[in-house]
Amino acid sequence: MIKDSSKLYKGQNLRVDLNRVRDRLPAKLIDQLSSDPLGQLIGYKMVDGNQFGLAIQFSNGKVAWFFEDELLTED
């Protein structure tokens, strides 16, 4: 789990923690993440007044956003 996203940088490899996202993502995306949960940080997304999401691009070009506690650093 990422505790301080201020230390992240664009292009950094991040891994989606499937145990934390299974209940909110569509089955098709869960299938994709099961085979390849790595993606690159491409930006941020404001999701409400108190939190923001991290936009992740995967090897197939798809982009999805996740909360900090749904991701793990790879490097």
Backbone as JSON Lines, residues from 0, in Angstrom:
{"i":0,"aa":"M","n":[0.84,-1.17,0.0],"ca":[0.0,0.0,0.0],"c":[0.89,1.24,0.0]}
{"i":1,"aa":"I","n":[0.54,2.2,-0.82],"ca":[1.28,3.45,-0.89],"c":[0.8,4.35,0.25]}
{"i":2,"aa":"K","n":[1.73,4.83,1.04],"ca":[1.36,5.68,2.17],"c":[1.57,7.16,1.89]}
{"i":3,"aa":"D","n":[2.47,7.49,0.96],"ca":[2.76,8.89,0.66],"c":[2.96,9.05,-0.83]}
{"i":4,"aa":"S","n":[1.9,9.4,-1.53],"ca":[1.98,9.51,-2.99],"c":[2.8,10.71,-3.45]}
{"i":5,"aa":"S","n":[3.16,11.61,-2.55],"ca":[3.97,12.77,-2.95],"c":[5.37,12.35,-3.39]}
{"i":6,"aa":"K","n":[5.77,11.14,-3.06],"ca":[7.1,10.64,-3.46],"c":[7.07,9.88,-4.78]}
{"i":7,"aa":"L","n":[5.88,9.73,-5.36],"ca":[5.76,9.05,-6.64],"c":[6.11,10.01,-7.78]}
{"i":8,"aa":"Y","n":[6.44,9.44,-8.94],"ca":[6.76,10.27,-10.11],"c":[6.11,9.67,-11.35]}
{"i":9,"aa":"K","n":[5.82,10.53,-12.32],"ca":[5.23,10.07,-13.57],"c":[6.15,9.04,-14.21]}
{"i":10,"aa":"G","n":[5.55,7.97,-14.71],"ca":[6.31,6.91,-15.35],"c":[6.71,5.8,-14.38]}
{"i":11,"aa":"Q","n":[6.48,6.01,-13.1],"ca":[6.85,4.99,-12.11],"c":[5.94,3.78,-12.27]}
{"i":12,"aa":"N","n":[6.54,2.59,-12.14],"ca":[5.77,1.36,-12.21],"c":[5.08,1.09,-10.88]}
{"i":13,"aa":"L","n":[3.78,0.79,-10.98],"ca":[2.98,0.48,-9.8],"c":[2.23,-0.81,-10.05]}
{"i":14,"aa":"R","n":[1.96,-1.54,-8.99],"ca":[1.23,-2.81,-9.06],"c":[-0.11,-2.64,-8.36]}
{"i":15,"aa":"V","n":[-1.18,-3.08,-9.03],"ca":[-2.5,-3.03,-8.44],"c":[-2.64,-4.2,-7.45]}
{"i":16,"aa":"D","n":[-3.1,-3.89,-6.25],"ca":[-3.36,-4.91,-5.23],"c":[-4.77,-5.45,-5.47]}
{"i":17,"aa":"L","n":[-4.85,-6.59,-6.14],"ca":[-6.15,-7.15,-6.54],"c":[-7.07,-7.41,-5.36]}
{"i":18,"aa":"N","n":[-6.52,-7.74,-4.22],"ca":[-7.36,-8.0,-3.05],"c":[-8.14,-6.76,-2.61]}
{"i":19,"aa":"R","n":[-7.65,-5.6,-2.94],"ca":[-8.29,-4.34,-2.52],"c":[-9.26,-3.78,-3.56]}
{"i":20,"aa":"V","n":[-9.26,-4.31,-4.78],"ca":[-10.1,-3.72,-5.84],"c":[-11.14,-4.66,-6.42]}
{"i":21,"aa":"R","n":[-11.1,-5.92,-6.08],"ca":[-12.02,-6.9,-6.68],"c":[-13.49,-6.5,-6.59]}
{"i":22,"aa":"D","n":[-13.87,-5.89,-5.5],"ca":[-15.29,-5.57,-5.29],"c":[-15.78,-4.34,-6.05]}
{"i":23,"aa":"R","n":[-14.88,-3.54,-6.62],"ca":[-15.33,-2.31,-7.29],"c":[-15.04,-2.26,-8.79]}
{"i":24,"aa":"L","n":[-14.28,-3.2,-9.31],"ca":[-13.92,-3.16,-10.73],"c":[-14.72,-4.16,-11.54]}
{"i":25,"aa":"P","n":[-14.94,-3.86,-12.83],"ca":[-15.64,-4.8,-13.7],"c":[-14.8,-6.08,-13.91]}
{"i":26,"aa":"A","n":[-15.49,-7.17,-14.15],"ca":[-14.84,-8.48,-14.3],"c":[-13.76,-8.46,-15.4]}
{"i":27,"aa":"K","n":[-14.02,-7.75,-16.49],"ca":[-13.05,-7.7,-17.6],"c":[-11.73,-7.09,-17.14]}
{"i":28,"aa":"L","n":[-11.79,-6.02,-16.35],"ca":[-10.57,-5.38,-15.86],"c":[-9.88,-6.26,-14.82]}
{"i":29,"aa":"I","n":[-10.65,-6.94,-13.99],"ca":[-10.06,-7.88,-13.01],"c":[-9.31,-8.99,-13.75]}
{"i":30,"aa":"D","n":[-9.89,-9.52,-14.83],"ca":[-9.21,-10.55,-15.63],"c":[-7.89,-10.04,-16.18]}
{"i":31,"aa":"Q","n":[-7.91,-8.81,-16.72],"ca":[-6.69,-8.22,-17.26],"c":[-5.64,-8.05,-16.16]}
{"i":32,"aa":"L","n":[-6.06,-7.52,-15.02],"ca":[-5.12,-7.28,-13.92],"c":[-4.6,-8.57,-13.32]}
{"i":33,"aa":"S","n":[-5.37,-9.63,-13.39],"ca":[-4.92,-10.93,-12.87],"c":[-3.72,-11.44,-13.65]}
{"i":34,"aa":"S","n":[-3.69,-11.14,-14.95],"ca":[-2.56,-11.6,-15.76],"c":[-1.4,-10.6,-15.78]}
{"i":35,"aa":"D","n":[-1.71,-9.31,-15.59],"ca":[-0.66,-8.29,-15.61],"c":[-1.09,-7.09,-14.77]}
{"i":36,"aa":"P","n":[-0.78,-7.09,-13.47],"ca":[-1.23,-6.0,-12.59],"c":[-0.32,-4.77,-12.59]}
{"i":37,"aa":"L","n":[0.71,-4.75,-13.45],"ca":[1.65,-3.62,-13.48],"c":[1.2,-2.54,-14.45]}
{"i":38,"aa":"G","n":[1.41,-1.3,-14.05],"ca":[1.13,-0.17,-14.93],"c":[2.02,0.99,-14.56]}
{"i":39,"aa":"Q","n":[1.96,2.04,-15.37],"ca":[2.77,3.24,-15.13],"c":[1.88,4.39,-14.69]}
{"i":40,"aa":"L","n":[2.36,5.13,-13.71],"ca":[1.67,6.32,-13.25],"c":[1.72,7.38,-14.33]}
{"i":41,"aa":"I","n":[0.55,7.87,-14.75],"ca":[0.52,8.91,-15.78],"c":[-0.08,10.21,-15.27]}
{"i":42,"aa":"G","n":[-0.68,10.19,-14.09],"ca":[-1.26,11.42,-13.56],"c":[-2.15,11.17,-12.36]}
{"i":43,"aa":"Y","n":[-2.89,12.21,-12.01],"ca":[-3.77,12.17,-10.85],"c":[-5.18,12.56,-11.26]}
{"i":44,"aa":"K","n":[-6.15,12.14,-10.46],"ca":[-7.56,12.45,-10.75],"c":[-8.22,12.82,-9.44]}
{"i":45,"aa":"M","n":[-8.85,13.98,-9.39],"ca":[-9.6,14.37,-8.21],"c":[-10.91,13.58,-8.21]}
{"i":46,"aa":"V","n":[-11.15,12.83,-7.14],"ca":[-12.34,11.99,-7.1],"c":[-13.39,12.49,-6.13]}
{"i":47,"aa":"D","n":[-13.02,13.26,-5.16],"ca":[-13.96,13.97,-4.3],"c":[-13.2,15.07,-3.58]}
{"i":48,"aa":"G","n":[-13.85,15.76,-2.68],"ca":[-13.22,16.89,-2.03],"c":[-12.07,16.53,-1.12]}
{"i":49,"aa":"N","n":[-11.94,15.26,-0.72],"ca":[-10.91,14.87,0.24],"c":[-9.84,13.94,-0.31]}
{"i":50,"aa":"Q","n":[-10.13,13.29,-1.41],"ca":[-9.19,12.29,-1.93],"c":[-8.95,12.5,-3.42]}
{"i":51,"aa":"F","n":[-7.88,11.88,-3.89],"ca":[-7.61,11.87,-5.31],"c":[-7.18,10.46,-5.7]}
{"i":52,"aa":"G","n":[-7.29,10.17,-6.99],"ca":[-6.88,8.88,-7.5],"c":[-5.61,9.02,-8.31]}
{"i":53,"aa":"L","n":[-4.97,7.89,-8.51],"ca":[-3.76,7.83,-9.33],"c":[-4.14,7.18,-10.65]}
{"i":54,"aa":"A","n":[-3.88,7.86,-11.76],"ca":[-4.19,7.33,-13.09],"c":[-3.05,6.44,-13.54]}
{"i":55,"aa":"I","n":[-3.38,5.19,-13.87],"ca":[-2.4,4.18,-14.24],"c":[-2.68,3.72,-15.67]}
{"i":56,"aa":"Q","n":[-1.62,3.66,-16.49],"ca":[-1.75,3.13,-17.85],"c":[-1.09,1.77,-17.91]}
{"i":57,"aa":"F","n":[-1.81,0.81,-18.48],"ca":[-1.32,-0.57,-18.57],"c":[-0.7,-0.85,-19.94]}
{"i":58,"aa":"S","n":[-0.04,-1.98,-20.07],"ca":[0.7,-2.32,-21.29],"c":[-0.2,-2.38,-22.53]}
{"i":59,"aa":"N","n":[-1.5,-2.63,-22.34],"ca":[-2.41,-2.67,-23.48],"c":[-2.96,-1.29,-23.84]}
{"i":60,"aa":"G","n":[-2.48,-0.24,-23.15],"ca":[-2.9,1.11,-23.44],"c":[-4.09,1.6,-22.62]}
{"i":61,"aa":"K","n":[-4.76,0.72,-21.94],"ca":[-5.92,1.09,-21.11],"c":[-5.46,1.9,-19.91]}
{"i":62,"aa":"V","n":[-6.31,2.82,-19.49],"ca":[-6.04,3.66,-18.33],"c":[-7.16,3.49,-17.32]}
{"i":63,"aa":"A","n":[-6.81,3.37,-16.06],"ca":[-7.78,3.29,-14.97],"c":[-7.2,4.05,-13.78]}
{"i":64,"aa":"W","n":[-8.06,4.49,-12.89],"ca":[-7.56,5.19,-11.7],"c":[-7.8,4.33,-10.47]}
{"i":65,"aa":"F","n":[-6.94,4.55,-9.46],"ca":[-6.98,3.79,-8.22],"c":[-6.65,4.72,-7.05]}
{"i":66,"aa":"F","n":[-7.15,4.38,-5.89],"ca":[-6.75,5.09,-4.67],"c":[-5.36,4.62,-4.26]}
{"i":67,"aa":"E","n":[-4.67,5.44,-3.47],"ca":[-3.3,5.11,-3.02],"c":[-3.24,3.74,-2.35]}
{"i":68,"aa":"D","n":[-4.24,3.43,-1.51],"ca":[-4.19,2.18,-0.76],"c":[-4.5,0.94,-1.59]}
{"i":69,"aa":"E","n":[-4.75,1.13,-2.89],"ca":[-5.0,0.0,-3.79],"c":[-3.78,-0.34,-4.64]}
{"i":70,"aa":"L","n":[-2.69,0.4,-4.43],"ca":[-1.49,0.23,-5.25],"c":[-0.25,-0.06,-4.41]}
{"i":71,"aa":"L","n":[0.71,-0.71,-5.05],"ca":[2.0,-1.02,-4.44],"c":[3.1,-0.51,-5.37]}
{"i":72,"aa":"T","n":[4.2,-0.03,-4.8],"ca":[5.31,0.4,-5.64],"c":[6.14,-0.8,-6.07]}
{"i":73,"aa":"E","n":[6.72,-0.69,-7.26],"ca":[7.54,-1.76,-7.81],"c":[9.01,-1.41,-7.73]}
{"i":74,"aa":"D","n":[9.35,-0.14,-7.67],"ca":[10.76,0.26,-7.66],"c":[11.05,1.19,-6.52]}
